[in-house]
Amino acid sequence: SGRGAGPDHAFHRGDRLPWQYRNRSYVVDNWRSHRLTAPPRGYHWVQTGADYVLVAIATGVILQLLLAN
């Protein structure tokens, strides 16, 4: 299914983001300056290494990946 996000490229859409990334320090609040789209209600962007994942806040499930080149 192609390369995933994160340092080991292990995170894919529909996966649950590991607990260590579900920490405020990884959440991207200033998504505009990272050239990210506005997260839908109930979601936030999380930085995982050089990549970004759009994650459901309540469950940690990944909706979308934005991979660095």
Secondary structure, DSSP 4 states (H G I P E B T S, - for coil): ----BTTTT-B-TTSBPPGGGSSGGGEES-GGGGTPPPPPTTEEEEEETTEEEEEETTT-BEEEEE---
